[in-house]
Protein backbone atom coordinates (compact mmCIF):
# COMPACT_ATOMS: atom_id res chain seq x y z
CA UNK A 1 0.00 0.00 0.00
CA UNK A 2 1.49 3.35 -1.05
CA UNK A 3 1.95 6.22 1.38
CA UNK A 4 -1.08 8.50 1.31
CA UNK A 5 -0.35 12.16 0.65
CA UNK A 6 -2.05 15.02 2.49
CA UNK A 7 -3.77 16.10 -0.72
CA UNK A 8 -5.22 12.62 -1.16
CA UNK A 9 -6.39 12.61 2.46
CA UNK A 10 -8.05 15.99 2.00
CA UNK A 11 -9.92 14.63 -0.99
CA UNK A 12 -10.99 11.56 0.99
CA UNK A 13 -12.22 13.79 3.81
CA UNK A 14 -14.20 16.00 1.43
CA UNK A 15 -16.04 12.94 0.13
CA UNK A 16 -16.51 11.69 3.68
CA UNK A 17 -18.04 14.96 4.87
CA UNK A 18 -20.54 15.01 2.03
CA UNK A 19 -21.56 11.43 2.80
CA UNK A 20 -21.82 11.98 6.56
CA UNK A 21 -23.92 15.13 6.17
CA UNK A 22 -26.40 13.29 3.97
CA UNK A 23 -26.66 10.27 6.24
CA UNK A 24 -26.93 12.08 9.61
CA UNK A 25 -28.47 15.57 9.80
CA UNK A 26 -27.56 15.95 13.49
CA UNK A 27 -23.92 15.17 12.81
CA UNK A 28 -24.16 17.53 9.83
CA UNK A 29 -24.88 20.44 12.21
CA UNK A 30 -21.74 19.60 14.17
CA UNK A 31 -19.67 19.38 11.00
CA UNK A 32 -20.90 22.82 9.95
CA UNK A 33 -20.00 24.29 13.33
CA UNK A 34 -16.54 22.69 13.56
CA UNK A 35 -15.62 23.25 9.94
CA UNK A 36 -13.32 21.28 7.67
CA UNK A 37 -11.88 18.04 8.98
CA UNK A 38 -8.28 18.56 10.10
CA UNK A 39 -7.52 14.98 11.04
CA UNK A 40 -4.84 14.84 8.35
CA UNK A 41 -2.99 17.62 10.21
CA UNK A 42 -2.66 15.58 13.40
CA UNK A 43 -2.02 12.18 11.87
CA UNK A 44 1.33 10.90 12.99
CA UNK A 45 4.51 9.70 11.42
CA UNK A 46 6.97 7.29 13.00
CA UNK A 47 7.38 3.54 13.15
CA UNK A 48 5.28 0.93 14.91
CA UNK A 49 7.16 1.33 18.20
CA UNK A 50 6.54 5.07 18.23
CA UNK A 51 2.88 4.77 17.28
CA UNK A 52 1.90 1.98 19.68
CA UNK A 53 3.89 3.41 22.57
CA UNK A 54 2.22 6.78 22.10
CA UNK A 55 -1.20 5.12 22.26
CA UNK A 56 -0.13 3.37 25.46
CA UNK A 57 0.69 6.76 26.99
CA UNK A 58 -2.81 8.01 26.17
CA UNK A 59 -4.64 5.08 27.73
CA UNK A 60 -7.04 6.20 30.50
CA UNK A 61 -5.57 9.69 30.68
CA UNK A 62 -6.77 13.08 29.54
CA UNK A 63 -5.18 14.33 26.35
CA UNK A 64 -3.43 17.12 28.25
CA UNK A 65 -1.92 14.80 30.87
CA UNK A 66 -0.85 12.20 28.32
CA UNK A 67 0.73 14.81 26.06
CA UNK A 68 2.75 16.19 28.98
CA UNK A 69 4.04 12.78 30.05
CA UNK A 70 4.82 11.76 26.48
CA UNK A 71 6.80 14.96 25.92
CA UNK A 72 8.80 14.40 29.12
CA UNK A 73 9.47 10.83 28.01
CA UNK A 74 10.86 11.98 24.65
CA UNK A 75 13.05 14.54 26.41
CA UNK A 76 14.88 11.67 28.09
CA UNK A 77 16.42 10.95 24.68
CA UNK A 78 17.59 14.35 23.36
CA UNK A 79 19.78 12.91 20.60
CA UNK A 80 16.98 11.19 18.69
CA UNK A 81 13.42 12.05 17.62
CA UNK A 82 12.23 8.86 19.29
CA UNK A 83 14.07 6.24 21.34
CA UNK A 84 14.84 2.87 19.86
CA UNK A 85 13.63 -0.36 21.42
CA UNK A 86 17.06 -0.83 22.94
CA UNK A 87 17.02 2.71 24.36
CA UNK A 88 13.74 1.99 26.15
CA UNK A 89 14.94 -1.34 27.52
CA UNK A 90 18.13 0.26 28.82
CA UNK A 91 16.32 3.07 30.63
CA UNK A 92 15.94 2.30 34.35
CA UNK A 93 12.37 2.02 35.58
CA UNK A 94 12.93 4.73 38.17
CA UNK A 95 13.90 7.18 35.41
CA UNK A 96 10.67 6.42 33.56
CA UNK A 97 8.70 6.76 36.77
CA UNK A 98 10.35 10.14 37.25
CA UNK A 99 8.64 11.56 34.17
CA UNK A 100 5.24 10.33 35.30
CA UNK A 101 4.87 6.95 33.61
CA UNK A 102 2.95 4.46 35.75
CA UNK A 103 4.50 1.13 36.65
CA UNK A 104 2.05 -0.87 34.48
CA UNK A 105 2.79 1.32 31.48
CA UNK A 106 6.53 0.92 32.00
CA UNK A 107 5.96 -2.82 31.83
CA UNK A 108 3.91 -2.41 28.64
CA UNK A 109 6.51 -0.15 27.01
CA UNK A 110 9.41 -2.47 27.77
CA UNK A 111 7.48 -5.52 26.67
CA UNK A 112 6.65 -3.78 23.40
CA UNK A 113 10.30 -2.79 22.94
CA UNK A 114 11.39 -6.39 23.50
CA UNK A 115 8.83 -7.66 20.99
CA UNK A 116 10.19 -5.18 18.44
CA UNK A 117 13.70 -6.53 18.99
CA UNK A 118 12.33 -10.06 18.69
CA UNK A 119 10.97 -9.30 15.25
CA UNK A 120 7.51 -7.74 15.58
CA UNK A 121 6.31 -6.91 12.04
CA UNK A 122 6.78 -3.38 10.74
CA UNK A 123 4.09 -0.90 9.75
CA UNK A 124 4.69 -1.77 6.10
CA UNK A 125 3.57 -5.32 6.87
CA UNK A 126 0.37 -4.12 8.52
CA UNK A 127 -0.50 -1.70 5.72
CA UNK A 128 -1.54 -4.64 3.56
CA UNK A 129 -3.86 -6.09 6.23
CA UNK A 130 -7.47 -5.31 7.03
CA UNK A 131 -8.32 -3.52 10.28
CA UNK A 132 -9.57 -6.52 12.22
CA UNK A 133 -6.56 -8.64 11.29
CA UNK A 134 -4.24 -5.91 12.59
CA UNK A 135 -6.21 -5.75 15.83
CA UNK A 136 -6.05 -9.51 16.30
CA UNK A 137 -2.31 -9.54 15.59
CA UNK A 138 -1.37 -6.80 18.05
CA UNK A 139 -3.76 -7.20 20.97
CA UNK A 140 -1.92 -10.24 22.40
CA UNK A 141 0.84 -7.77 23.39
CA UNK A 142 0.73 -6.73 27.05
CA UNK A 143 -1.10 -3.45 27.49
CA UNK A 144 -2.17 -3.28 23.85
CA UNK A 145 -5.93 -3.55 23.78
CA UNK A 146 -8.41 -2.98 21.01
CA UNK A 147 -8.58 0.79 21.66
CA UNK A 148 -4.80 1.11 21.47
CA UNK A 149 -4.69 -0.53 18.05
CA UNK A 150 -7.66 1.49 16.85
CA UNK A 151 -5.73 4.69 17.59
CA UNK A 152 -2.89 3.28 15.47
CA UNK A 153 -5.36 2.58 12.67
CA UNK A 154 -6.81 6.10 12.77
CA UNK A 155 -3.77 8.26 13.43
CA UNK A 156 -0.97 6.31 11.76
CA UNK A 157 -2.42 3.97 9.15
CA UNK A 158 -5.06 6.50 8.03
CA UNK A 159 -7.94 4.03 8.09
CA UNK A 160 -11.20 5.90 7.51
CA UNK A 161 -13.75 3.52 8.98
CA UNK A 162 -12.68 2.86 12.57
CA UNK A 163 -15.04 3.30 15.52
CA UNK A 164 -13.61 2.88 19.02
CA UNK A 165 -16.83 1.99 20.81
CA UNK A 166 -15.17 2.04 24.24
CA UNK A 167 -13.61 5.49 23.82
CA UNK A 168 -14.94 7.78 26.54
CA UNK A 169 -14.66 10.88 24.36
CA UNK A 170 -16.74 9.34 21.60
CA UNK A 171 -19.35 8.13 24.08
CA UNK A 172 -19.51 11.57 25.73
CA UNK A 173 -19.73 13.26 22.34
CA UNK A 174 -22.66 11.07 21.30
CA UNK A 175 -24.43 11.69 24.57
CA UNK A 176 -24.16 15.45 24.22
CA UNK A 177 -24.83 15.70 20.50
CA UNK A 178 -27.90 13.46 20.55
CA UNK A 179 -29.19 14.55 23.96
CA UNK A 180 -29.02 11.12 25.59
CA UNK A 181 -29.83 10.71 29.28
CA UNK A 182 -26.63 8.78 29.96
CA UNK A 183 -23.44 7.63 28.30
CA UNK A 184 -24.24 5.18 25.50
CA UNK A 185 -23.10 1.59 25.88
CA UNK A 186 -21.13 -0.32 23.26
CA UNK A 187 -24.18 -1.51 21.34
CA UNK A 188 -25.64 1.99 21.23
CA UNK A 189 -22.38 3.43 19.90
CA UNK A 190 -22.30 0.70 17.25
CA UNK A 191 -25.87 1.55 16.27
CA UNK A 192 -25.02 5.21 15.77
CA UNK A 193 -21.92 4.16 13.87
CA UNK A 194 -23.95 2.31 11.28
CA UNK A 195 -25.06 5.66 9.87
CA UNK A 196 -21.46 6.83 9.54
CA UNK A 197 -19.99 3.92 7.59
CA UNK A 198 -17.61 3.90 5.76
CA UNK A 199 -16.27 7.05 7.43
CA UNK A 200 -16.52 6.32 11.13
CA UNK A 201 -13.01 7.61 11.82
CA UNK A 202 -14.06 11.02 10.48
CA UNK A 203 -17.25 11.00 12.53
CA UNK A 204 -15.16 10.13 15.59
CA UNK A 205 -12.89 13.11 15.00
CA UNK A 206 -15.91 15.43 14.99
CA UNK A 207 -17.26 13.85 18.17
CA UNK A 208 -13.92 14.49 19.88
CA UNK A 209 -14.01 18.10 18.68
CA UNK A 210 -17.57 18.51 19.98
CA UNK A 211 -16.29 18.12 23.54
CA UNK A 212 -14.15 21.20 23.03
CA UNK A 213 -16.76 23.47 21.49
CA UNK A 214 -19.65 22.45 23.75
CA UNK A 215 -17.69 22.41 27.01
Buried (B, 14 or more C-beta within 10 A) or exposed (E): EEEBEEEEBBEBBEEBBEBBBEBBEEBBEBBEEBEEBEBBEEBBEBBBBBBBBBBBBBBEBEEEEBBBBBEBBBEBBEEEEBBBBEBBBEBEEEEBEEBBBBEEBBEBBBBBBBBBBEEBBEBEEBBEBEBEEBBEBBBEBBBBBBBBBBBBBBBBBBBBBBBBBEBEBBBBBBBBBEEBEEEBEEEBBEEBBEEBBEBBBBBBBBBBBBBEEEE
